[in-house]
Amino acid sequence: MKFKINRRLIGGIAAASAAALLLAGCSGAAQPADESQAGGDPKGLKVALSNGFVNGWRLTLIDKFEQEAEKLKGEGIVSDYSVVNAPGENSATEQASQIRSLMLQNPDVLMVIPASSTALVPVVEEACTAGINVVILDADMDTSCGTVVRNDYGQWGADSLEPALEAIGGKGNVIVNRGVIGSQPEEEFNARQQEILAEHPDVKVAAEVNGFCDAATAQKEIVAILGSMPEIAAVPGCIGGMGVVQAFESANREAPVVVFDTDGKSLSFWKDKGIDNGSFAALTDPGQVIAAMYVALAKERGEEVPEQVVLPLVQVTKDSLDYWVETLGADEYAANQWDEESTDAAIKALLAGEAVQAPAQK
């Protein structure tokens, strides 16, 4: 798909139907920052990021966004950037209102981490109609216009299970730690894990817990059932490894193979405990926001970009643990180090139907 951004043309169309939109009183289109740059490097872009809710992973993503936007500002590519976190508890209604407010500021690029992949479709399409270059992050969304940049949630399910099965030799009792049940990522994540487990008849699922991809919740859920559990070889699933290990320690039981979070605190816990049983860390990549910025710039230049840019996740093994412990702050999450070159390579690979490679650590 080729995108040629012409906001004046689109803006004229949007203005004709502005009364039908909820942006009453706004003729809609953001003017191009510098039309003389058409086909070349864009200049003076206004970039806005709308975030559906805040947690530690999202804070790392926002920090990555601000660092890269500041770099691009120094190069003259970005003139202004902003981050707005929707109020409330992941409310799509509140985020839609927030996005409409951002549209009144005429951004050139609008990046959206949606509270809902369905409820926000209308407002995303309003933004596209207004001539705004829209990129949706960390979620799939079926729109007629926005470009999706995300990780593969089915692959996340595989990456969060297969190393554990290998570590236990493909046999033994496991507890499956579910994520946010009902969410699109968790549905794809769990469906892939069930497919893999069906291929391993010597692995018995002794229980499932709903750990909500949170170490404290996972600890509480494991503590509640552990007394009735047989010997457990592994607890694969949606991260939470630090809480799982603590639950087993409190019951004076040997730690199983677990999936740690990719934040500095969890990885330091893993290292300090000297856990060397095949445990690992796997999580979606907050660095995808940097790739998303360069996807937006490619669209600004009118280059061909896939409708979905699906990127590799972050994985930490025992071999790379020291690097990440030394690199990350306690509350910072590991991120792939995307830049313009690696993003362009990812786009080319996707267009050619080839596998996308994560950028090398620098």
Long-range contacts (C-beta under 8 A, 24 or more apart in sequence): 1-304, 1-305, 1-306, 1-307, 2-302, 2-303, 2-304, 2-305, 3-133, 3-147, 3-298, 3-299, 3-302, 3-303, 3-305, 4-302, 5-32, 5-108, 5-131, 5-133, 5-299, 5-300, 5-302, 6-32, 6-131, 7-31, 7-32, 7-108, 7-131, 7-132, 8-32, 8-35, 8-131, 9-131, 10-129, 10-130, 10-131, 11-130, 11-131, 13-129, 14-129, 14-130, 14-131, 17-129, 21-126, 21-129, 21-130, 22-100, 22-126, 23-100, 23-103, 23-104, 23-126, 23-130, 26-103, 26-104, 26-130, 28-103, 28-129, 28-130, 28-131, 29-106, 29-130, 29-131, 29-132, 30-106, 30-107, 30-108, 30-130, 30-131, 30-132, 31-106, 32-108, 33-79, 33-108, 38-302, 39-301, 39-302, 40-301, 41-77, 41-297, 41-301, 42-77, 42-108, 42-297, 42-300, 42-301, 43-76, 43-77, 43-79, 44-76, 44-77, 44-78, 44-79, 45-77, 45-78, 45-79, 45-108, 45-109, 45-300, 46-78, 46-79, 46-80, 46-81, 46-105, 46-106, 46-107, 46-108, 46-109, 47-78, 47-80, 47-81, 47-82, 47-107, 47-108, 47-109, 47-110, 47-111, 47-293, 47-296, 48-81, 48-82, 48-83, 48-84, 48-102, 48-105, 48-107, 48-109, 48-110, 48-111, 49-81, 49-82, 49-83, 49-84, 49-111, 49-112, 49-113, 49-289, 50-84, 50-86, 50-95, 50-98, 50-99, 50-102, 50-110, 50-111, 50-112, 50-113, 51-83, 51-84, 51-85, 51-86, 51-113, 52-86, 52-90, 52-92, 52-95, 52-113, 52-114, 52-115, 52-116, 53-85, 53-86, 53-89, 53-90, 53-115, 54-85, 56-263, 56-331, 56-333, 57-263, 57-283, 57-284, 57-286, 57-333, 58-113, 58-286, 59-331, 60-263, 60-286, 60-331, 60-332, 60-333, 60-335, 61-113, 61-137, 61-138, 61-286, 61-287, 61-288, 61-289, 61-335, 62-289, 63-332, 64-286, 64-287, 64-289, 64-290, 64-335, 65-111, 65-289, 65-290, 65-293, 68-289, 68-290, 68-293, 69-293, 72-293, 77-297, 86-115, 90-115, 91-115, 92-116, 92-119, 92-120, 93-119, 95-120, 96-120, 96-122, 96-123, 99-123, 99-124, 99-127, 100-126, 103-127, 103-130, 103-132, 107-132, 108-132, 108-133, 108-300, 109-133, 109-134, 109-135, 109-293, 109-296, 109-300, 110-134, 110-135, 111-135, 111-136, 111-137, 111-289, 111-292, 111-293, 111-296, 112-136, 112-137, 112-146, 113-137, 113-138, 113-139, 114-139, 114-141, 117-141, 117-142, 117-184, 118-142, 133-296, 133-299, 133-300, 135-292, 135-295, 135-296, 135-299, 137-288, 137-289, 137-292, 138-284, 138-288, 139-184, 139-185, 140-184, 140-308, 147-295, 147-296, 147-299, 147-305, 147-306, 147-307, 147-308, 147-309, 148-307, 148-308, 148-309, 149-288, 149-291, 149-292, 149-295, 149-308, 149-309, 149-311, 150-288, 150-308, 150-309, 150-310, 150-311, 151-284, 151-285, 151-288, 151-310, 151-311, 151-312, 151-313, 152-310, 152-313, 153-184, 153-185, 153-186, 153-187, 153-188, 153-189, 153-192, 153-284, 154-188, 154-189, 154-191, 154-192, 155-192, 155-312, 155-313, 156-185, 156-188, 156-189, 156-282, 156-283, 156-284, 156-313, 157-188, 157-189, 157-190, 157-191, 157-192, 157-193, 157-196, 158-192, 158-193, 158-196, 159-282, 159-313, 159-315, 160-189, 160-193, 160-236, 160-237, 160-238, 160-239, 160-259, 160-282, 161-192, 161-193, 161-196, 161-197, 161-236, 161-237, 162-196, 163-278, 163-280, 163-282, 163-317, 164-234, 164-235, 164-236, 164-257, 164-258, 164-259, 164-278, 164-280, 165-196, 165-200, 165-203, 165-234, 165-236, 166-278, 167-234, 167-257, 167-277, 167-278, 167-279, 168-203, 168-233, 168-234, 168-257, 168-278, 170-200, 170-202, 170-203, 171-200, 171-202, 171-203, 171-233, 172-202, 172-203, 172-204, 172-231, 172-232, 172-233, 172-234, 173-203, 173-204, 173-205, 173-206, 173-229, 173-230, 173-231, 173-232, 173-233, 174-203, 174-204, 174-205, 174-206, 174-232, 174-233, 174-234, 174-235, 174-236, 174-256, 175-205, 175-206, 175-207, 175-208, 175-209, 175-222, 175-225, 175-229, 175-232, 175-234, 175-235, 175-256, 176-205, 176-207, 176-208, 176-209, 176-235, 176-236, 176-237, 177-208, 177-209, 177-211, 177-218, 177-221, 177-235, 177-236, 177-237, 177-238, 177-239, 177-240, 177-244, 177-259, 178-208, 178-209, 178-210, 178-211, 178-237, 178-238, 179-211, 179-212, 179-213, 179-237, 179-238, 180-212, 180-213, 181-210, 185-284, 186-238, 189-238, 193-236, 193-237, 206-230, 206-232, 211-237, 211-238, 211-239, 211-240, 211-243, 212-238, 213-238, 213-239, 213-240, 214-240, 214-243, 215-239, 215-240, 215-241, 215-242, 215-243, 215-244, 215-261, 215-266, 216-243, 217-243, 218-243, 218-244, 218-247, 219-243, 219-244, 219-246, 219-247, 220-247, 222-247, 222-248, 223-247, 223-250, 223-251, 226-251, 226-253, 227-251, 232-256, 233-257, 234-258, 235-259, 239-266, 239-281, 239-282, 239-283, 241-266, 241-270, 241-279, 241-281, 242-266, 242-269, 242-270, 245-269, 245-273, 245-275, 255-279, 260-316, 261-333, 262-314, 262-316, 262-324, 262-333, 262-334, 263-328, 263-330, 263-331, 263-332, 263-333, 263-334, 264-324, 264-325, 264-328, 264-329, 264-330, 264-331, 264-332, 265-330, 265-331, 267-316, 267-321, 267-324, 267-325, 267-328, 267-334, 268-325, 268-330, 270-321, 271-321, 271-322, 271-325, 276-318, 279-318, 280-315, 280-316, 280-317, 280-318, 281-314, 281-315, 281-316, 281-334, 282-313, 282-314, 282-315, 282-316, 283-313, 283-314, 283-333, 283-334, 284-313, 284-314, 285-311, 285-312, 285-313, 285-314, 285-335, 285-336, 286-333, 286-335, 287-314, 287-335, 287-336, 287-337, 287-338, 288-336, 288-338, 290-338, 290-339, 290-343, 291-338, 291-342, 291-343, 291-346, 294-338, 294-339, 294-340, 294-343, 294-344, 295-343, 295-347, 297-340, 298-343, 298-344, 298-347, 303-347, 304-347, 304-351, 305-347, 306-347, 306-350, 306-351, 309-346, 309-347, 309-350, 310-350, 310-356, 311-336, 311-338, 311-346, 311-356, 311-358, 312-336, 312-356, 312-357, 312-358, 314-358, 320-361, 323-361, 337-361, 337-362
